[in-house]
């Protein structure tokens, strides 16, 4: 069993530039089975309703009500698309933040719509099932496990626990920590260099 570690390689307040940079990096490892997921946390009823209209394919899920059996939870908690969302703002009491998810879709199918819709909310786009190439000149074989690229939107952390006015591109590799040192960090540097980027901070674990 192994974990991934994600290194920041680019940061900018320009979301369009962040997206295009993340795509360039993703293309280093893209193949036919690669897919994309997106996620946002919405802290107001107005934002839930707005994103539901702009991203009707999204899956929306609110906070679970404690003490209520799962089968008795409302559709907003179990998860629903735009037609199943309640119109009454009172139905969201105790349910915020609401999560918006789009999962395991073809690369290129949702990224533009998601970045156009997300507004001030925190979220991410994650390209998965990539295949990083061999890097014999630095002594690393390619890998597919934990080969991912993430675009963090309006936040610098994978946990979305901090707000930021800029957006960060993360490059994921398999984490191998020996004596407190990440043995595969040089591979992350090499991958970033393939598209003119460089590691700009410490790796983040999930």
C-alpha positions in Angstrom: 0.0 0.0 0.0 1.3 3.5 -0.8 0.2 7.1 -0.6 0.5 9.9 -3.0 2.2 13.2 -2.4 1.3 16.3 -4.5 3.8 19.0 -5.2 2.8 22.6 -6.1 4.3 23.5 -9.4 2.4 26.7 -10.5 0.3 29.4 -8.8 -1.5 32.3 -10.3 -4.6 34.5 -9.8 -5.5 33.9 -13.5 -7.8 30.9 -13.5 -7.7 30.4 -17.3 -3.9 30.4 -17.1 -3.9 27.9 -14.2 -6.3 25.6 -16.2 -4.2 25.7 -19.3 -1.0 25.1 -17.3 -2.6 22.1 -15.5 -3.7 20.7 -18.9 -0.2 20.9 -20.3 1.1 19.0 -17.4 -1.7 16.5 -17.5 -0.9 15.8 -21.2 2.5 14.5 -20.2 0.8 11.4 -18.7 -2.6 11.3 -20.5 -3.7 8.1 -22.2 -7.0 6.6 -23.4 -8.2 5.6 -19.9 -7.5 8.9 -18.2 -10.5 10.7 -16.7 -11.4 13.9 -14.8 -13.3 14.7 -11.7 -14.3 18.1 -10.2 -15.5 19.2 -6.7 -16.7 22.4 -5.1 -17.9 23.4 -1.6 -20.9 25.8 -1.7 -21.6 27.8 1.4 -24.8 29.6 0.4 -28.2 28.6 -1.0 -27.8 31.1 -3.8 -24.5 29.5 -4.9 -26.0 26.0 -4.8 -28.9 27.1 -7.0 -26.6 29.0 -9.4 -24.2 26.2 -9.9 -27.0 23.7 -10.3 -28.3 25.7 -13.2 -24.8 26.0 -14.8 -23.7 22.5 -14.0 -26.9 20.4 -14.3 -24.8 17.2 -14.6 -23.4 17.9 -11.1 -24.2 15.7 -8.1 -25.1 17.8 -5.0 -24.9 16.6 -1.5 -25.6 18.5 1.8 -24.7 17.7 5.4 -26.2 14.6 7.0 -28.7 15.2 9.9 -27.4 13.4 12.9 -29.6 10.8 14.5 -31.7 10.3 11.4 -31.3 6.9 9.6 -29.8 7.0 6.2 -33.0 5.8 4.5 -34.9 8.7 6.1 -32.4 11.4 5.0 -33.7 13.9 2.3 -32.6 13.7 -1.3 -30.3 16.7 -0.7 -28.3 14.6 1.8 -28.3 11.4 -0.1 -27.3 13.3 -3.3 -29.2 14.6 -6.3 -28.9 16.4 -9.6 -30.4 19.8 -10.2 -34.1 18.6 -10.6 -34.0 17.1 -7.2 -32.7 20.1 -5.3 -35.3 21.9 -3.1 -36.5 25.4 -4.0 -37.2 26.4 -0.4 -34.2 28.0 1.2 -35.3 26.6 4.6 -34.6 23.1 3.3 -30.9 24.0 3.4 -30.9 24.8 7.1 -28.1 22.8 8.7 -27.2 21.3 5.3 -24.5 23.8 4.3 -21.9 23.6 2.9 -23.3 21.6 0.0 -20.8 19.6 -2.1 -20.9 19.6 -5.9 -19.2 16.7 -7.6 -18.7 15.6 -11.2 -16.9 12.2 -11.3 -15.0 10.0 -13.7 -15.8 11.9 -16.9 -13.8 12.1 -20.2 -10.9 14.4 -20.1 -11.9 17.7 -21.7 -15.6 17.3 -21.0 -16.2 19.5 -18.0 -13.1 21.6 -17.2 -14.1 24.7 -19.1 -17.7 24.7 -17.8 -16.6 24.0 -14.2 -14.0 26.9 -14.1 -16.6 29.2 -15.7 -19.2 28.3 -13.0 -17.2 28.0 -9.8 -17.0 31.7 -9.0 -15.6 32.5 -5.5 -16.2 29.0 -4.2 -13.3 26.7 -3.2 -12.8 23.5 -5.2 -10.6 21.4 -7.5 -10.3 19.7 -10.8 -8.4 16.3 -10.7 -7.1 14.4 -13.7 -6.7 10.8 -12.8 -5.5 7.5 -14.2 -2.5 9.1 -15.9 0.8 7.4 -16.8 4.0 9.2 -16.0 6.8 8.4 -18.4 10.2 6.9 -17.6 12.9 9.3 -16.5 16.1 7.2 -16.9 18.4 10.2 -16.7 17.3 10.7 -13.1 16.9 7.1 -12.3 13.1 6.7 -12.2 10.8 4.3 -14.0 7.4 5.6 -15.0 4.3 5.0 -12.9 0.6 5.0 -13.1 -0.3 4.6 -9.4 -0.9 8.1 -8.0 -0.1 9.7 -11.3 -2.5 12.7 -11.2 -2.7 16.4 -11.7 -4.9 18.7 -9.5 -5.9 22.3 -10.1 -6.9 23.8 -6.7 -9.3 26.7 -7.2 -9.5 29.6 -4.7 -7.5 27.6 -2.2 -3.9 26.5 -1.7 -4.7 23.2 0.1 -6.2 19.9 -0.9 -8.4 20.0 2.2 -10.0 23.3 0.9 -9.6 24.7 4.5 -8.0 28.0 3.4 -9.3 30.6 1.0 -6.9 32.2 -1.5 -7.1 34.8 -4.3 -5.1 32.5 -6.5 -5.1 28.9 -7.9 -2.5 26.2 -7.6 -1.5 23.3 -9.8 -0.4 20.2 -8.0 1.7 17.3 -9.5 1.1 13.9 -7.8 3.7 11.1 -7.6 3.9 8.0 -5.4 5.2 8.9 -1.9 8.2 7.0 -0.7 9.5 8.4 2.6 12.8 7.1 3.9 14.4 8.6 7.0 12.1 11.6 6.7 13.0 12.3 3.1 10.8 11.8 0.0 12.8 9.6 -2.3 10.7 10.3 -5.4 10.7 14.1 -5.1 13.4 14.4 -7.8 10.9 12.6 -10.2 8.3 15.3 -9.5 10.9 17.9 -10.3 11.7 16.1 -13.6 8.1 15.8 -14.6 7.5 19.5 -13.9 10.5 20.4 -16.0 9.0 18.6 -19.1 6.6 21.5 -19.5 8.8 24.3 -18.2 7.6 24.2 -14.6 9.3 23.7 -11.3 8.3 22.5 -7.8 7.6 25.7 -5.8 6.7 24.3 -2.3 6.4 21.3 0.0 4.4 18.3 -1.0 0.9 17.8 0.3 -0.4 14.5 1.5 -4.1 13.6 1.4 
